[in-house]
Amino acid sequence: MISTLRKAAFIRASLLLTLISVSVSLAAVGESAVITLIFPPGARATGMGEAFTGLADDASATYYNPAGLGQAPLAHSWKTHSFKSDELVTAIASKKKKDFGFKDNIWAGTNKGLLHFNGKHWESYELYLIQTDDDLEDIASKFLTDDDEKQLREAIWVIRAENGIEMKRYADIKELLKKALMNHNAVSPDSTAKTMARQIVDLSSFERTTGKITEIISKPFPLAISDSLVKSDSSEVSDSTKQSLSGSFDSLTISSSAEKISDILKTEDLTIGDLTEIRIPFSIAVNEAVKAMILDNSERVWIGTASGLWRYNKEEWKYFSVKDGLPSNNITSLALSSRGDIAVGTDKGLAVLSATGNWKSYDTTSGLPLFKINAVQYDKSNNIYVGTNDGLYKIGDSAITVFDTTQGLLSNRINALMMDSDNKLWIGGENGICIYDETTWKRYKFPNSIVTSISEEKSGSVWIGTNKGVVSYKARKPKTDDKGNVIERAPQWNSFHSKNSLKGDSVTSINIHDNDIWIGTDKILNQYDKANMQSYIAFEQILPELVSDLWHLYLGQIFPTQDWGTVGLSINYLFMGENEIYDALGNRARKVKSWEGVFNLSYGFPITKKDLSLGLNAKYVVSALAPGGPSGEGVGHTFALDAAVLKRNFFLKGFDLGFMFQNMGPHIFYIHRDNVDPIPFTLRLGMAYRAVQTPIHDLKFVLDLHKEIVKNYFYGKPDPFWKALVTDLVTDSADTWQQELQEININLGMEYWYNNVIAVRSGLLFDYIGERYELNLGLGLKYSTLKFDFSYIVSPKGFMKGMLRKINSHKDGATGVRDGQWRVSFLFDY
């Protein structure tokens, strides 16, 4: 700490009293040198009372806890997304939005239907705000534009069941009818009762009369076949006999049941009038396996199934079938052109829906056989490439060209097509891939493998899904030899499978959204969450009411690596203003600009696949309190190390725990090696609880506890940090255990994000020994990849005096020197 200037070794070259008093105001306990080593950066963390050790999820982790660099969102990581036990991803589509908040469109088609990722969770529905006089039929009609009464009735029921509207009444009516049907020897009484109960509950309020209920339950139902009706010489009953074996309730049962059902319909249950919004399941349209999916330029999602093609814009569904121009309802593949055309592959050929809404089919008269299409892809000139089991077809404006193994393909069976950013066509099928650039072919063999999907990153890297995992391809720049010849270098390949990263080897689909790789397999949906680089800058003017030229600057930069965590660089700089130096006789000697700088290299790395990481900081320290003295006097140099750990979801989902040994290093000296001061070796424990995590609301609570571990002696050198752990914490007879506890600084805070756009923060800082008692307030804004944070200290003189006097009658509360101090910080994510 700067207070060491008061020692005899610095009588010849001490700083102004102002500088000394400032350093005391900034100190936590006041027993060490180099305050910059424990000077917290960033308006986000300081807005939460300087608590960040357990959170550590942005570039300021280079100060608070470098173990945060070893986990998402600061490091590349693998995540999994699971659904129902038997639900598997069959297709993925996405589009990046530039709006605020969680607006990115990520859709997953499964073997059961459709899901949408809201930024936090997967949803199978759209929320609808109920309008005045809305009923279920009105709502269903708004979402389904086709005039199909059967589909509308089914959609109404799906909406009802999803929201639990009158489902208690339905269950009671079903049970009543089931018992009556069993008494009358009905076949499948449960399913028959369900049908009748559903028809009754679907009645509008004015239709719920005894007469209408009687009409529904009076309908004939099939009877069970008794043994007496089966002829001894026949093992089966004829169909005509079965059809004649039907019955109905007797009049007494009908009358009694109708009255009971009418009473049930009057019982208490949830109705649409009790709700302000309801869920509209995607299954009102797509309730079967999704076979292909894309998003168009208007962010409408197109879904291909075995029963036709659907289009959805989050407000209404539109259905296309053979009646509209498709060669078959069995959709196998989809592609989007640059001008907005949709190419639709089916099991019986190809059709194209133009951006103007016109259909065009390609058949044998066009030169395209009527067989199954496995993949379709447009090039930049809007030519269509079609992959089949019998080769590759190119459909131009005036001709169709056919490619097979005699012209360059590895196999005639084409399963996947992708046009890269260089307008090269990637062709996947049996045994590998081919790359075609209109003139030449490149072939890469994957023996005994079948390529199923291909996708390209913004960087140009390509991810290839197969039945044996995923392969990534990264081209390398050609090199030039001594003679000036350009030599092409082999690409860099990496493989991912169930034995290293993936869950499941048989890949069904790949989609790249922003920097993330989404991979559907036969087991689960995998996400390779690729971290971004971050640049960070934080600034604050310190004690502006006392001095005008004291300020703090923090610069940080992090670099995620491919597989080994994240590296960070940072500079923590404290400028202490221009100060006058006096000699031992009190004469003015010179003016100096005093400063301290901590130059830091950070590294965080995971030690399990998720949730647990370690971090290290290596710091070079310069403390230039009185630079320019003879033989370098007045400037101290040393180094320090930090070692940290971070465990996410520690025994409880959403609860994170971090711990750090901070500033382990040798003492520092300014004049003579025999006159040394300890650096502030500190133990930091941090906790974070992510209480609410939804697409709209994100609420976190954080708590830090930290204590400086230093053992000084009136005569002699201070103990090294490793020894001070014992001499200061355990065997120090000068301090009682209550005094040791009083030296623990407490930082408590909260952060609330709304829609991932705006954040509000608040925190409390409690430093009993250093006389710092502060309320911190903070604000955060996010736009695209830029984050801005601001924090403000509320700590007038005497703040918290009343509470402190209950503990110690001599405490007067905060000194007030930091009241009104503000900080700002900027983070660039790219």
HUHU-V383944 format. One line per field, one symbol per residue. ss: DSSP state (~ for helix, > for strand, _ for the rest). Layout:
ss=???
This chain:
ss=_~~~~~_~~~___>__~~~~~~~~~~______>_~~~~____~~~~______________~~~~_~~~~~______>>>>>_______>>>>>>>_________>>>>>>___>>>>____>>_>>>>>______~~~~~~~~>____~~~~~~~~~~~~~~~___~~~~~~~~~~~~~~~~~__>__~~~~~~~~~~~~~___~~~__~~~~~~~~___>>>___~~~_________~~~~~~_>>___~~~~~~~~~~~~~~_______~~~__>>>>>~~~_____>>>>>>_____>>>>>__>>>>>____>>>>__________>>>>>>_____>>>>>__>>>>>_____>>>>_~~~______>>>>>>_____>>>>>__>>>>>____>>>>__________>>>>>>_____>>>>>>>>>>>>____>>>>>>>>>>>>>>>>_____>>>>>__>>>>>>____>>_____>>____>>>>>__________>>>>>>>__>>>>>>___>>>>>____>>>>>>>>_________>>>>>>>>>>_____>>>>>>>>>>>>>>>>>_____>>>>>>>>>>>>>>>>>>>_____>>>>>>>>>>>>>_____~~~__>>>>>>>>>>>>>_______>>>>>>>>>>___>>______>>_>__>>>>>>>>>>>>___>>>>>>>>>>>>____________~~~~~~~_________~~~~~~__>>>>>>>>>>___>>>>>>>>>>____>>>>>>>>>>>>__>>>>>>>>>______~~~~~________________>>>>>>>>_
